[in-house]
């Protein structure tokens, strides 16, 4: 069998664990089942009371209602078990494989050009599947094989071509500080871009210097010895699994100010999602355009990210002369 094909099949199985929408459905089913059981108890009490009164019509009516409630409860419980069966099997398979099978040895240099898209994201997961989590940390496991069942950290991909189509920069990054694969962490001091504190989807506020998008944008700036080398019509694409926070939206604006002729497009999430998120603004004259494809990419805080992206694009469009990077961040944060 083809090892690469097997990895993709295992990856798809492992990610069949409960999604947010599936968990919401299961929670609703549990609530309905609880209500049905309480109704059974009430009808059962009525049945016993009718028997004591020797009220046979009431006994028959309560008996039929009780049987109907029991049948409905069994049916709904069966549906619930069917929904969780694959998730339980996948979780068991993941546990067994991670304990029994050895990690896969990889050379990160073998992962070459990665497109800034959801397909590129899957390419990264395929490449690092079952790699050593103690060496390549995605935040889900810290030792043993990487198996991406509940990947919570963000992954971003950045690609830049010059006006003639020559590749100037291409890399990916994983949010986090320690042993994350891809682009190196941004410098703590003296870097070309400035990060700020921003809220994540859980309401936590911290400096976003270690965000995947900020690492990539900083890495791109550091890779260019001559900023004037970015000619007109140069194109850049930034793909992010999650919506950009205020800090990373500000970093996008800073890059646009440093390279005013660069056309920069930002895309978020999976384009194959059932519905498009109409959060992003239209392309502005600054060359910054955004699109969001995943309707549930950020259940909390995505409105702020979208507003920041619009602010970043708008501020870049309205300012003609270049300004200091710290001012750009403050403008995006307001």
C-alpha positions as CSV (number, residue, x, y, z in Angstrom):
1,X,0.0,0.0,0.0
2,X,1.1,3.6,-0.6
3,X,2.3,5.0,2.7
4,X,1.3,8.6,1.8
5,X,-2.2,7.4,1.0
6,X,-2.4,5.5,4.3
7,X,-1.3,8.6,6.2
8,X,-4.0,10.7,4.6
9,X,-6.6,8.0,5.4
10,X,-5.5,7.8,9.0
11,X,-5.4,11.6,9.2
12,X,-9.0,11.9,7.9
13,X,-10.1,9.2,10.4
14,X,-8.3,10.9,13.3
15,X,-10.0,14.2,12.5
16,X,-13.4,12.6,12.5
17,X,-13.6,13.3,16.2
18,X,-16.4,15.5,17.4
19,X,-16.5,19.0,15.8
20,X,-18.1,22.0,17.5
21,X,-21.3,21.6,15.5
22,X,-21.4,17.9,16.1
23,X,-20.9,18.4,19.8
24,X,-23.7,21.0,19.9
25,X,-26.0,18.5,18.3
26,X,-25.0,15.8,20.8
27,X,-25.6,18.2,23.7
28,X,-29.1,19.0,22.3
29,X,-29.9,15.3,21.9
30,X,-28.8,14.7,25.5
31,X,-31.0,17.5,26.7
32,X,-34.0,16.0,24.8
33,X,-33.3,12.5,26.2
34,X,-33.3,13.9,29.7
35,X,-36.6,15.6,29.1
36,X,-38.1,12.4,27.7
37,X,-36.9,10.5,30.8
38,X,-38.5,13.0,33.1
39,X,-41.7,12.8,31.1
40,X,-41.6,9.0,31.5
41,X,-41.3,9.3,35.3
42,X,-44.3,11.6,35.3
43,X,-46.4,9.3,33.1
44,X,-45.3,6.3,35.2
45,X,-46.6,8.1,38.3
46,X,-49.9,8.7,36.6
47,X,-50.1,5.1,35.6
48,X,-49.5,3.9,39.2
49,X,-52.1,6.3,40.5
50,X,-54.7,5.1,37.9
51,X,-54.1,1.5,38.9
52,X,-54.7,2.4,42.6
53,X,-58.0,4.0,41.6
54,X,-58.8,1.1,39.3
55,X,-59.4,3.6,36.5
56,X,-58.8,1.3,33.6
57,X,-59.3,3.8,30.8
58,X,-56.7,6.0,32.5
59,X,-54.4,3.0,32.9
60,X,-54.6,2.2,29.2
61,X,-54.0,5.8,28.2
62,X,-51.0,6.2,30.5
63,X,-49.6,2.8,29.4
64,X,-49.7,3.8,25.8
65,X,-48.1,7.1,26.5
66,X,-45.4,5.5,28.5
67,X,-44.6,3.0,25.8
68,X,-44.5,5.7,23.2
69,X,-42.1,7.7,25.3
70,X,-39.8,4.7,25.9
71,X,-39.7,3.9,22.2
72,X,-38.9,7.5,21.3
73,X,-36.1,7.6,23.9
74,X,-34.6,4.4,22.6
75,X,-34.7,5.7,19.1
76,X,-33.0,9.0,20.0
77,X,-30.5,7.3,22.2
78,X,-29.6,5.0,19.3
79,X,-29.1,8.0,17.0
80,X,-26.8,9.5,19.6
81,X,-24.7,6.4,19.9
82,X,-24.4,6.2,16.1
83,X,-23.1,9.8,16.0
84,X,-20.4,9.1,18.7
85,X,-19.4,5.6,17.4
86,X,-16.9,6.8,14.8
87,X,-15.4,9.3,17.2
88,X,-14.9,6.7,19.9
89,X,-13.3,4.3,17.4
90,X,-11.0,7.0,16.1
91,X,-10.0,8.0,19.6
92,X,-9.1,4.4,20.4
93,X,-7.1,4.0,17.2
94,X,-5.2,7.2,17.9
95,X,-4.3,6.0,21.4
96,X,-3.2,2.6,20.4
97,X,-1.2,3.8,17.4
98,X,0.6,6.5,19.4
99,X,1.6,4.0,22.1
100,X,2.7,1.2,19.8
101,X,4.1,2.7,16.6
102,X,7.4,4.5,16.5
103,X,7.7,8.1,15.4
104,X,8.5,8.8,11.7
105,X,11.9,10.4,11.0
106,X,11.6,13.4,8.7
107,X,13.9,16.1,7.3
108,X,12.0,19.5,7.3
109,X,14.0,20.5,4.3
110,X,12.1,17.9,2.3
111,X,8.9,20.0,2.6
112,X,9.5,22.4,-0.2
113,X,7.0,24.8,-1.8
114,X,3.7,25.1,0.2
115,X,0.8,27.0,-1.4
116,X,-0.9,29.6,0.8
117,X,-4.2,27.7,0.9
118,X,-6.2,25.0,2.7
119,X,-4.5,22.4,0.4
120,X,-1.1,23.7,1.6
121,X,-2.3,23.3,5.2
122,X,-3.2,19.7,4.5
123,X,0.2,19.2,2.8
124,X,1.9,20.4,6.1
125,X,-0.2,18.0,8.2
126,X,0.6,15.1,5.8
127,X,4.3,15.8,6.0
128,X,4.5,16.1,9.8
129,X,2.0,13.3,10.5
130,X,3.5,10.9,13.0
131,X,6.7,13.0,13.3
132,X,8.3,13.4,16.7
133,X,6.2,15.9,18.7
134,X,9.1,16.6,21.0
135,X,11.0,18.1,18.0
136,X,8.1,19.5,15.9
137,X,5.5,20.8,18.4
138,X,2.0,21.7,17.1
139,X,0.7,22.2,20.6
140,X,-1.5,19.0,20.7
141,X,1.2,16.6,21.9
142,X,4.6,17.3,23.4
143,X,6.1,13.8,23.0
144,X,5.5,10.7,20.9
145,X,4.0,10.9,17.3
146,X,2.2,13.9,16.1
147,X,-1.4,13.0,15.3
148,X,-3.6,16.0,14.5
149,X,-7.0,15.1,16.2
150,X,-7.6,18.3,18.1
151,X,-5.2,20.9,16.6
152,X,-5.8,24.1,18.4
153,X,-2.8,26.2,17.5
154,X,-3.0,28.3,14.3
155,X,-1.0,27.5,11.2
156,X,-0.3,30.1,8.5
157,X,1.4,30.1,5.1
158,X,2.9,33.0,3.3
159,X,4.1,33.2,-0.3
160,X,5.5,36.2,-2.3
161,X,6.4,36.5,-6.0
162,X,8.0,39.4,-7.8
163,X,6.5,41.1,-10.8
164,X,8.1,38.5,-13.1
165,X,6.7,35.5,-11.1
166,X,10.0,34.7,-9.3
167,X,9.5,33.3,-5.9
168,X,10.8,35.7,-3.2
169,X,9.6,34.0,-0.1
170,X,7.6,30.9,0.9
171,X,7.2,29.5,4.4
172,X,4.7,28.3,7.0
173,X,4.5,28.9,10.7
174,X,2.8,27.4,13.8
175,X,1.7,29.7,16.6
176,X,3.6,29.1,19.8
177,X,7.0,29.6,21.3
178,X,8.9,26.3,21.8
179,X,10.0,23.9,19.1
180,X,7.3,24.9,16.6
181,X,8.1,23.9,13.0
182,X,8.4,26.3,10.1
183,X,9.4,30.0,10.4
184,X,11.6,31.0,13.3
185,X,10.2,33.2,16.1
186,X,10.2,36.9,15.6
187,X,13.0,38.9,17.4
188,X,12.0,40.1,20.9
189,X,13.6,43.5,20.2
190,X,14.7,45.4,17.1
191,X,12.5,43.5,14.6
192,X,11.0,45.1,11.5
193,X,7.5,44.8,12.8
194,X,5.9,45.5,16.2
195,X,3.3,43.3,17.9
196,X,0.7,44.3,20.4
197,X,-1.3,42.5,23.1
198,X,-4.6,41.1,21.7
199,X,-7.4,38.9,22.8
200,X,-7.7,35.3,21.5
201,X,-10.8,33.3,20.9
202,X,-11.0,32.3,24.6
203,X,-10.7,35.9,25.8
204,X,-7.1,35.7,26.9
205,X,-5.0,38.8,26.3
206,X,-1.2,38.5,25.6
207,X,1.5,39.7,23.3
208,X,1.0,38.1,19.9
209,X,4.7,38.1,18.8
210,X,4.6,34.3,18.6
211,X,1.5,34.1,16.3
212,X,2.1,32.2,13.1
213,X,1.2,35.2,10.9
214,X,3.5,37.5,12.8
215,X,6.4,35.1,12.4
216,X,5.9,34.8,8.7
217,X,5.5,38.6,8.0
218,X,8.6,39.3,10.1
219,X,10.6,36.5,8.4
220,X,9.7,37.9,5.0
221,X,10.9,41.4,6.0
222,X,14.1,40.0,7.4
223,X,14.8,38.0,4.3
224,X,15.0,41.0,2.1
225,X,18.2,43.0,2.3
226,X,16.9,45.6,-0.1
227,X,13.3,46.8,0.3
228,X,13.5,48.6,-3.0
229,X,13.8,45.1,-4.6
230,X,10.1,44.7,-4.3
231,X,9.0,46.1,-7.6
232,X,5.5,47.1,-8.6
233,X,3.0,44.3,-9.3
234,X,4.7,42.0,-6.8
235,X,2.2,39.7,-5.3
236,X,1.9,38.2,-1.8
237,X,-0.7,35.7,-0.3
238,X,-1.1,35.0,3.4
239,X,-3.3,32.0,4.3
240,X,-4.3,31.5,8.0
241,X,-6.3,28.7,9.5
242,X,-7.8,31.2,12.0
243,X,-8.9,34.8,11.6
244,X,-6.2,37.4,12.2
245,X,-6.1,39.0,15.6
246,X,-5.7,42.8,16.0
247,X,-1.9,42.4,16.3
248,X,-1.5,40.4,13.1
249,X,-3.9,42.6,11.2
250,X,-1.7,45.5,12.3
251,X,1.4,43.6,11.1
252,X,-0.2,43.2,7.7
253,X,-0.6,47.0,7.5
254,X,3.0,47.5,8.6
255,X,4.2,45.3,5.7
256,X,2.0,47.2,3.3
257,X,3.6,50.5,4.5
258,X,7.1,49.1,4.3
259,X,6.4,47.7,0.8
260,X,3.7,50.1,-0.7
261,X,3.8,48.5,-4.1
262,X,3.2,45.0,-2.8
263,X,-0.3,43.5,-3.5
264,X,-1.1,41.5,-0.4
265,X,-4.1,39.1,-0.3
266,X,-5.2,37.5,3.0
267,X,-7.4,34.4,3.1
268,X,-8.8,32.5,6.1
269,X,-10.0,29.0,6.5
270,X,-11.3,26.3,4.2
271,X,-12.7,27.4,0.9
272,X,-14.8,24.2,0.7
273,X,-16.8,25.3,3.8
274,X,-20.6,25.2,3.2
275,X,-21.0,28.9,3.4
276,X,-18.6,31.8,2.9
277,X,-18.1,34.3,5.8
278,X,-18.9,37.7,4.5
279,X,-16.6,39.4,6.9
280,X,-13.8,40.7,4.8
281,X,-13.7,44.1,3.0
282,X,-13.3,44.5,-0.7
283,X,-9.8,45.1,-2.1
284,X,-8.6,48.6,-1.4
285,X,-6.3,50.8,-3.4
286,X,-3.5,49.9,-0.9
287,X,-3.2,46.5,-2.5
288,X,-4.5,44.7,0.6
289,X,-7.4,42.4,0.1
290,X,-9.0,39.9,2.5
291,X,-11.3,36.9,2.3
292,X,-12.7,34.6,4.9
293,X,-13.9,31.2,3.8
294,X,-14.7,29.3,7.0
295,X,-18.0,30.3,8.7
296,X,-16.9,29.0,12.1
297,X,-13.2,29.8,12.1
298,X,-13.4,31.9,15.2
299,X,-16.6,31.5,17.4
300,X,-15.4,34.3,19.7
301,X,-13.4,37.4,18.8
302,X,-13.6,37.0,15.0
303,X,-15.6,40.3,14.7
304,X,-12.7,42.1,16.2
305,X,-10.3,40.4,13.8
306,X,-12.4,41.3,10.9
307,X,-12.8,44.9,12.0
308,X,-9.0,45.1,12.5
309,X,-8.4,43.8,8.9
310,X,-10.8,46.4,7.5
311,X,-9.1,49.1,9.6
312,X,-5.7,47.9,8.5
313,X,-6.7,48.1,4.8
314,X,-8.5,51.4,5.3
315,X,-5.7,53.1,7.1
316,X,-3.2,51.9,4.5
317,X,-5.4,53.3,1.8
318,X,-5.9,56.7,3.3
319,X,-2.2,57.4,4.1
320,X,0.0,58.5,1.3
321,X,3.5,58.9,2.9
322,X,5.1,56.0,4.8
323,X,4.8,56.2,8.6
324,X,6.6,54.6,11.5
325,X,5.7,50.9,12.1
326,X,4.6,51.6,15.7
327,X,2.1,54.2,14.5
328,X,0.7,51.6,12.1
329,X,0.1,49.1,14.9
330,X,-1.6,51.7,17.0
331,X,-3.8,52.7,14.1
332,X,-4.9,49.0,13.6
333,X,-5.5,48.6,17.3
334,X,-7.9,51.5,17.7
